[in-house]
Amino acid sequence: MYDGKRKRGYLLEIVDNTVHQQHLEGIERYNKNLNEELKVKTELIRQLSKSKDGTES
C-alpha cells in the first residue's frame, strides 16, 4: 500500500475457495468410481473371453 509515493504497509487478500475444493473432490470421487467400474468390467470381459476360448477348443 502506498501513501502518495511512500510504502505504508501491506495488503493481504484472503479468498474462500471452499467451493472450488469441493468441486475438485467431486471430480476425484468420480474418477475413483470410474476406475473401479473399469476394473470390474475389464475382469468380466477377461472371464467371458476365457470361457469363450474354452468352449471353442
N, CA, C and O of each residue as an XYZ file, in Angstrom:
228
protein
N       0.841     -1.177      0.000
C       0.000      0.000      0.000
C       0.884      1.237      0.000
O       1.960      1.261      0.598
N       0.417      2.222     -0.662
C       1.184      3.459     -0.798
C       0.394      4.647     -0.263
O      -0.832      4.693     -0.366
N       1.111      5.598      0.306
C       0.557      6.892      0.694
C       1.300      7.910     -0.161
O       2.370      8.390      0.212
N       0.731      8.225     -1.284
C       1.458      9.041     -2.248
C       2.491      8.171     -2.930
O       2.134      7.244     -3.657
N       3.777      8.454     -2.708
C       4.843      7.665     -3.311
C       5.546      6.779     -2.293
O       6.446      6.022     -2.658
N       5.156      6.857     -1.029
C       5.820      6.080      0.023
C       5.030      4.811      0.350
O       3.799      4.827      0.390
N       5.742      3.729      0.580
C       5.107      2.492      1.020
C       4.618      2.683      2.452
O       5.349      3.192      3.302
N       3.380      2.271      2.713
C       2.794      2.442      4.039
C       2.324      1.137      4.669
O       1.776      1.170      5.771
N       2.506      0.034      4.046
C       2.045     -1.215      4.643
C       1.855     -2.279      3.583
O       2.370     -2.185      2.469
N       1.117     -3.268      3.959
C       0.899     -4.416      3.091
C      -0.593     -4.661      2.936
O      -1.398     -4.251      3.772
N      -0.937     -5.324      1.874
C      -2.319     -5.706      1.627
C      -2.367     -7.220      1.575
O      -1.642     -7.843      0.800
N      -3.208     -7.806      2.388
C      -3.365     -9.265      2.431
C      -4.780     -9.590      1.966
O      -5.761     -9.117      2.538
N      -4.865    -10.397      0.927
C      -6.166    -10.783      0.395
C      -6.405    -12.244      0.722
O      -5.608    -13.107      0.352
N      -7.490    -12.521      1.408
C      -7.859    -13.888      1.761
C      -9.113    -14.241      0.974
O     -10.110    -13.520      1.002
N      -9.039    -15.367      0.272
C     -10.144    -15.783     -0.581
C     -10.636    -17.151     -0.113
O      -9.839    -18.049      0.158
N     -11.935    -17.296     -0.024
C     -12.539    -18.579      0.335
C     -12.719    -19.392     -0.948
O     -13.537    -19.042     -1.799
N     -11.960    -20.468     -1.082
C     -12.078    -21.304     -2.276
C     -12.678    -22.666     -1.931
O     -12.361    -23.669     -2.572
N     -13.541    -22.700     -0.922
C     -14.181    -23.940     -0.493
C     -14.943    -24.597     -1.632
O     -14.853    -25.810     -1.823
N     -15.684    -23.814     -2.382
C     -16.485    -24.357     -3.488
C     -15.570    -25.002     -4.520
O     -15.880    -26.073     -5.042
N     -14.458    -24.364     -4.814
C     -13.503    -24.924     -5.776
C     -12.927    -26.243     -5.257
O     -12.812    -27.209     -6.011
N     -12.567    -26.283     -3.977
C     -12.024    -27.502     -3.389
C     -13.061    -28.623     -3.394
O     -12.724    -29.778     -3.656
N     -14.316    -28.289     -3.107
C     -15.382    -29.293     -3.137
C     -15.574    -29.820     -4.555
O     -15.824    -31.010     -4.750
N     -15.461    -28.950     -5.528
C     -15.584    -29.363     -6.929
C     -14.465    -30.349     -7.285
O     -14.714    -31.368     -7.930
N     -13.239    -30.044     -6.864
C     -12.113    -30.940     -7.131
C     -12.301    -32.290     -6.443
O     -11.977    -33.328     -7.019
N     -12.816    -32.284     -5.227
C     -13.084    -33.539     -4.515
C     -14.134    -34.355     -5.252
O     -14.025    -35.579     -5.329
N     -15.152    -33.692     -5.795
C     -16.179    -34.383     -6.571
C     -15.592    -35.033     -7.821
O     -15.950    -36.159     -8.166
N     -14.703    -34.334     -8.486
C     -14.036    -34.903     -9.663
C     -13.191    -36.101     -9.266
O     -13.180    -37.109     -9.972
N     -12.486    -36.008     -8.148
C     -11.663    -37.126     -7.682
C     -12.531    -38.350     -7.358
O     -12.167    -39.477     -7.695
N     -13.672    -38.126     -6.707
C     -14.594    -39.235     -6.404
C     -15.111    -39.869     -7.690
O     -15.169    -41.094     -7.805
N     -15.484    -39.037     -8.654
C     -15.987    -39.532     -9.938
C     -14.927    -40.391    -10.629
O     -15.224    -41.484    -11.111
N     -13.695    -39.895    -10.673
C     -12.611    -40.648    -11.306
C     -12.347    -41.964    -10.583
O     -12.097    -42.984    -11.226
N     -12.401    -41.951     -9.264
C     -12.184    -43.180     -8.489
C     -13.279    -44.200     -8.810
O     -12.993    -45.376     -9.034
N     -14.519    -43.747     -8.832
C     -15.635    -44.646     -9.155
C     -15.521    -45.174    -10.582
O     -15.801    -46.344    -10.840
N     -15.114    -44.317    -11.497
C     -14.957    -44.720    -12.885
C     -13.867    -45.787    -13.011
O     -14.033    -46.758    -13.750
N     -12.765    -45.611    -12.300
C     -11.693    -46.601    -12.324
C     -12.139    -47.937    -11.733
O     -11.756    -48.996    -12.231
N     -12.937    -47.892    -10.682
C     -13.458    -49.128    -10.092
C     -14.367    -49.853    -11.083
O     -14.274    -51.070    -11.243
N     -15.240    -49.103    -11.742
C     -16.112    -49.702    -12.761
C     -15.284    -50.316    -13.887
O     -15.598    -51.403    -14.371
N     -14.244    -49.629    -14.295
C     -13.375    -50.122    -15.359
C     -12.728    -51.448    -14.956
O     -12.655    -52.369    -15.770
N     -12.265    -51.555    -13.727
C     -11.646    -52.797    -13.252
C     -12.643    -53.950    -13.280
O     -12.323    -55.051    -13.727
N     -13.864    -53.682    -12.795
C     -14.896    -54.720    -12.759
C     -15.245    -55.176    -14.176
O     -15.323    -56.376    -14.444
N     -15.453    -54.235    -15.066
C     -15.841    -54.586    -16.433
C     -14.699    -55.262    -17.195
O     -14.933    -56.158    -18.006
N     -13.469    -54.831    -16.930
C     -12.317    -55.477    -17.565
C     -12.215    -56.928    -17.113
O     -11.958    -57.817    -17.925
N     -12.414    -57.170    -15.836
C     -12.365    -58.541    -15.318
C     -13.490    -59.379    -15.922
O     -13.277    -60.545    -16.254
N     -14.670    -58.807    -16.069
C     -15.789    -59.520    -16.682
C     -15.454    -59.887    -18.133
O     -15.716    -61.008    -18.569
N     -14.887    -58.957    -18.860
C     -14.509    -59.231    -20.253
C     -13.471    -60.350    -20.309
O     -13.551    -61.227    -21.169
N     -12.503    -60.323    -19.402
C     -11.486    -61.375    -19.377
C     -12.111    -62.741    -19.093
O     -11.759    -63.738    -19.723
N     -13.037    -62.772    -18.144
C     -13.704    -64.036    -17.809
C     -14.519    -64.542    -18.995
O     -14.486    -65.730    -19.315
N     -15.245    -63.646    -19.638
C     -16.046    -64.049    -20.797
C     -15.150    -64.524    -21.936
O     -15.478    -65.483    -22.634
N     -14.036    -63.859    -22.118
C     -13.098    -64.249    -23.162
C     -12.508    -65.629    -22.879
O     -12.370    -66.446    -23.789
N     -12.164    -65.885    -21.626
C     -11.616    -67.197    -21.251
C     -12.647    -68.286    -21.422
O     -12.318    -69.371    -21.901
N     -13.895    -68.025    -21.042
C     -14.921    -69.056    -21.159
C     -15.238    -69.321    -22.647
O     -15.528    -70.455    -23.029
N     -15.182    -68.294    -23.455
C     -15.411    -68.450    -24.894
C     -14.282    -69.263    -25.513
O     -14.534    -70.142    -26.337
N     -13.039    -68.980    -25.126
C     -11.889    -69.720    -25.632
C     -11.951    -71.182    -25.203
O     -11.541    -72.066    -25.955
N     -12.452    -71.438    -24.022
C     -12.545    -72.806    -23.511
C     -13.591    -73.627    -24.221
O     -13.396    -74.832    -24.382
N     -14.694    -73.042    -24.656
C     -15.755    -73.794    -25.320
C     -15.445    -74.048    -26.788
O     -15.971    -74.997    -27.368
N     -14.603    -73.221    -27.403
C     -14.290    -73.415    -28.824
C     -13.237    -74.502    -29.064
O     -13.113    -74.994    -30.186
N     -12.493    -74.877    -28.054
C     -11.398    -75.830    -28.249
C     -11.881    -77.230    -28.505
O     -11.071    -78.139    -28.688
